[in-house]
Amino acid sequence: MGYLQPRFATVLLMAEEPSNIETFPNTSDALAGVAARQMPSNLPAEQNLLGALLLDNGVMERIDDRLRADHFYDPLHGRIFSTMLRLIDRGQLANPVTLKSFFSGTDDPGSGNIEEYLGELADGVISLSQSSDYALTIYETHLRRELIRIGDDVIQDASHPEVDLPASTLIETAESKLFQLAETGEAGAGLRDFESVVAATINQADIARRSEGKLSGASTGLTDLNNLLGGLHKSDLLILAGRPAMGKSALATNIGFHIATTKRTGEKAAPVAFFSLEMSAEQLGTRIMSERAQIDSSSIRQGQLTSDDFDRLVEASNSMSAAPFFIDDTPSLSVSQVASRARRLKRTTGLGLIIVDYLQLLMPQLGVRPENRVQEISNISRSLKAIAKELDVPVLALSQLSRAVEQREDKRPTLADLRESGSIEQDADVVLFVYREEYYLSKKEPERDPRESEEQFNVKNETYMARLQAAENKAEIIVGKQRHGPTGTINLHFEKRFTHFSDLTDPSTLPDGF
């Protein structure tokens, strides 16, 4: 085995098990071409793990499923691990004999023999019982190498700054990479092989199958909306738009608090981050308390509460105070600050939904200077979609509509009414509109034309009153776009006094407490 001499120094990060296996000669030259600082590695751990797998393929079931081929320091070891994993997944035996055919002569530049090396890996195993420790060591050294690379990037960017790139952006970029590393083991996603994509797709399909094809995402608390959307799906950007006084904030609050507090069978509660750029935390809290305690919000603000009202308010507050519903009412937040704060929340408590109220009040990314408002909104919508993908949570962003809606006879909004940028429609996976006909009808009480008879006016007024009565306490949720599903309209009950949305016909689906 004279040809199996290590070509680089090994840095051990923990007490290593000794190994009588020398390094295979075709270790990539790229490994030897590092800078003055040698990257952390533990080749004996890699060799002992591979050897244990060759002796007993069942070891694969006992090691951390986070471990991947690219976590190995030696590229050849990574290739061996990947090939073994595929064979085992297919129910085939992985040993030196079966593996040999998957490696060509290029893996042995004349001095070594791959079959012999595989045999030495199997023969040199010290302990099968410590395989999980070897796997953890490999993963830990990989993380340390990635940390070093992130640190090098930070030093390089900070030493040679760009004119339009403030230091805060460098911090946010580094934070993003560290978050990805903590969540996925990688500082950047990079290219993914199709096998991993297929596996993720099958897993998602299985989740939907086990939910009987009804709800594979987070529940909105509204049955018909759940049925149409399948819930709020991870990595989706959802736009909730409407004219003022339609109930956008109320609907977003209803959905968010349901996700944070649900106790329904088959639904899981999850922390919610609500970035309120329009209302203060106290105003938002008052609205939520009003909705939950069924007390008019104006009565709460003005202190016009009966003893019973106050008791209900206290009871509701006691049951709600521990809810993982986090409010950030910082004015003029940038989209980068939203991302940074959401990352921290996900790392500390977890995260199931991000709500932004509302999109047009956000500032673009720091260091970005859009030429006009359209480009600014485009930057914000793209960034929100990027946040949804990075954190793997749904992002529900509220948006204003243009005044063009008010000029039409039919004031139901359409995609063309999204204010200031068509990129909102483009970047969104789902676009929802809130429409309440009652609001417009209440402002259009008919007046008698001098040329009309009293009978004609009465008929007109009766028709108006019938329309108003039919629209009373009703709202429409118009799904104008759904990237992966149908569009349509959902009819909901809307209680104006408590700003509460609920299913129109099925009282059994109301949230707890109603």
Buried (B, 14 or more C-beta within 10 A) or exposed (E): EEEBEEEBEBBBEEEBBEBEBBBBBBBEEEBEEEEEEEBBBBBBBBBBBBBBBBBBBEBBEEBEEEBBBEBBBBBBBBBBBBBBBEBBEEEEEBBBEBBBEBBEEEBBEEEBBBBBBBBBBBEBBBEBEBBBBBBBBBBBBBBBBBBBBBEEBBEEBEEEEEEEBEEBBBBBBBBBBBBBBEBEBBBEEEEEEEEEEEEEEEEEEEEBEEBEEEBBBBBBBBBBBBBBBBBBBBBBBBBBBBBEEBBBBBBBBBBBBBBBBBEEEEBEBBBBBBBBBBBEBEBBBBBBBBBBBBBBBEBBEEEEBEEEBBEBBEEBBEBBEEBBBBBBBEEEBBBBBBBBBBBEBBEEEEBBBBBBBBBBBBBBBBBBEBEEEEBBBBBBBBBBBBBBBBBEBBBBBBBBBBEEBEEEEEBBBBBEBBBBBBBBBEBBBBBBBBBBBBBBBEEEEEEEEEEBEEEEBEEBBEEBEEBBEEBEEBBBBBBBBBEEBEEEBBEBBBBBBBBBBBBBEEEEBBBEBE
